[in-house]
Amino acid sequence: MKPALLETACALYSQETKTNPFNTWLIVENEDVRHRAFELIKTPVLQTRITTIKTLAHTILKEQNAGIRIIPPEEQYLLFSALAKKIFDKKSAETKTITENLIDLYITLTLNCAECPADTDKGQKAAELFSAYRAWCRENNAVDAISALAYAVPLAEQMQADTVICFCLKSTTKQAEKLLSAFTKNPISFQNEPEPTAETIVLSYKTVREELEQTCEKICRMQENGIPPEDILLLTPALQTTLPLLEEVAAGFRVNKTTPLTFKTPERKSIANIPAVRAVLALVSAGINAEETDLQIILDCPHFRIKRRGITAGKLRKAVRITGSTDWRNLQTDDDETLKTVLAEILDTAETRQKNAETLRERITALRQDLQDLGWTESPMTPAGHAARTAFFSLLDRLAAAKAAEKKCPNYEFLQILTRGCRKNAGIPYPENETAFKIAKIRSAAGTKTPHVFIIGLTAKSIPNISATLPLLTVQETKTLLPDRYRKSAEETAYYFSSAAAAAEKTCTLSYAKTDTGKTNSPSPYLTRISEAEDAEIQELQHSIPGSQKTAGYAIAKCQNLPEAFGIQSAERTAERIRTAEPVPAFSEERFSALYRETKTVSPTFLETYAECPFAWYLKHHLRLEQTDAASSEALRLGNVMHNVLETYFTRHDRITPETKDAAYRELAELISAEMERAGIKTPSWKAKTLQYLDGTKSTLAGFIEQELAFAEQGYTTDASWVEQEVEADLDGISIKGRADRVLRKEDGTFFVLDYKTGNVKENAETALQLPLYSEAVRQMIGGTPAVGQYFQIAPNSVGISTPFENGAEEMIAYAKQRAKEICEAIQSGYCKPNADCKNRYCPFKRVCRKTEGGEDD
Ligand code: SF4
């Protein structure tokens, strides 16, 4: 038996092509393996001869001049959508989901040469739709990519290839088998018999992020130890969900301190979230339902040539806050006329041409002209933006070329089609460089060999992951149609898993995460069959940006030259300062006094940071070290989302009462969903957070409304002008400036300041300066009697108000004023030592902190 290795199959292919290049074929199972074959063969005479069965069908149709047009997936969707509306008689929103399910069912049936069961109403309608679709294809001499397999069978018989090397074809469908046997009577088959040879370890991590971070750290170390990136393979059963998180995690890692860690994969990144494309989708949406569209995205887009006349996204946001309206043409603000003119121009552009368009093709032409006029077509963009623009235009080309594009298409459907196309069919490659290792689906490793293999995400729910039903069908219907589907899928999964593990030549690391977005995971049975997972030994992330801060921190502490460090924006300046400065202690009174003597206006956050830890203040406000952990975390974005939601709501409403409770619930739920969606984060943890905010009687939203009812019951209301309001106070020579989240007031003049927290709240009154100083500021601005300030925690799993102050408001304010004065003096004196009693496990500067090295006197 021949060794089942891709190298061997490729060597045979190369050998045969020397004498018969046109009629030697290498057929592999999927695009991943095809790409690897290209890498091994390097210069194949004819690229089409290295193929999957699906692309083989296309090549046959093309080369035999069948005259059949292969329709792209976008066109297939348009046809299915039109037929579904006619046959299923549903509203468009439901038709969208039905259409996706019908396409999935059609593909499965076609691949398995099976007919749709027509003994139920739903089945009959599906069968009717499939038959109408096939009739359309016949009339128009067109096929989709899957039906092409059947059309290619008679032509394949005529072609009869000389040499066909089939490499590890395991999950071939009936239709694929028919095509193969028509194409060749004597295939040379390579079948893989997985034989694990590498040293294998089975690990468990606490979370999915930890699993990815630790794997990235290991990969960086391997590369620095001379292992080339192509010798490292990362496999996962859930590639689509892993890629966005990996992209986020890997961005923080560097190999040899300078080169970002990247990966390569045949999967493509959807363009829907690339800012330049998001702005175009917002433009189309503005022409349909302007009030529901966030025009800030358009104002923010530097690629649109709009006469902005000083109107920025921030100004628009302020106008919305003040007026509580998104009636863009009639916003009443100080900036009235200019703002209205700018918004009217945007809306006119979005609406005018589309008003006269009726068919999909006309809408596409109108959009192209708008984009041309707005300068988007030619505007200089980043490489990713440029690639996304090219992908967007080819999506438009494919849609415009579809026959169904001649049909009438309402504008809301146009937006739906574009959004779906950007999400599903138009993609750009992930950026890569010389450190790019490979990541792929588990099944792509069958029969291949790579020295070092990591297989991550091996939880019970991801592998095996076999649904008992086909889309739209019941378990029974699925069983009748494909009786051995479950068994076959289970066998295939087991085969691919063992093949993936056997693909490792030297080391094989298998792992799973015990929790994923708060839910407990159990290990896959395939994993436990190998061995019980051990708790992974957690390595320090030396190759991540936070890791590098540690080294820099030692140097700062010892007043030495900074080593080459990354992730610290001011590293160069800091190093320069240390090099050129007189050899004085880092925290010389003289230097600080000179710098901060003139500092008269400060924010409460500036003072709070110092109150908590003078050394953290020094790193954050003086050296301006980048806080990578915080900057990249979803937590930061969650804070923005909730502030936006509550700002919008309380500029429209002054309270929530029992009468308005239900309406408030609906409105806030919509605002939260929209803002979470707008954040553009597609990770599972983000989805889970959205659910925790919205789902059920124990949700954060339900708890939030209960608390708001209590405020209203006490007689508090919120004036729109006291939402996210800038406040200022004079504290005997020190000026305090900041923005208060919300001020609630009673008719008798009592008020209190509320601060939203989506994470932890402060529990120590000595370091909580924001609430009392804002309270003083509000008193100085509008008078009234302050009550004790409150934190309103609105976290995904916790909601409620709290305050760290035990005494009354006057004591709270007096203490804070005194502390503010002391802190300013201490800063001027250059006192910046670490906090000796620090228990802060989450300090972003933990790695830099001198305290961890040798205490405060170090
Ligand atoms: S770890 Fe503690 S002492 Fe060190 S900088 Fe952070 S807060 Fe200050």
Residues whose N, C-alpha, C, O or C-beta is under 5 A from the ligand:
A	BS01	SF4	C613 F615 A616 P834 N835 C838 N840 C843 F845 K846 C849 K851
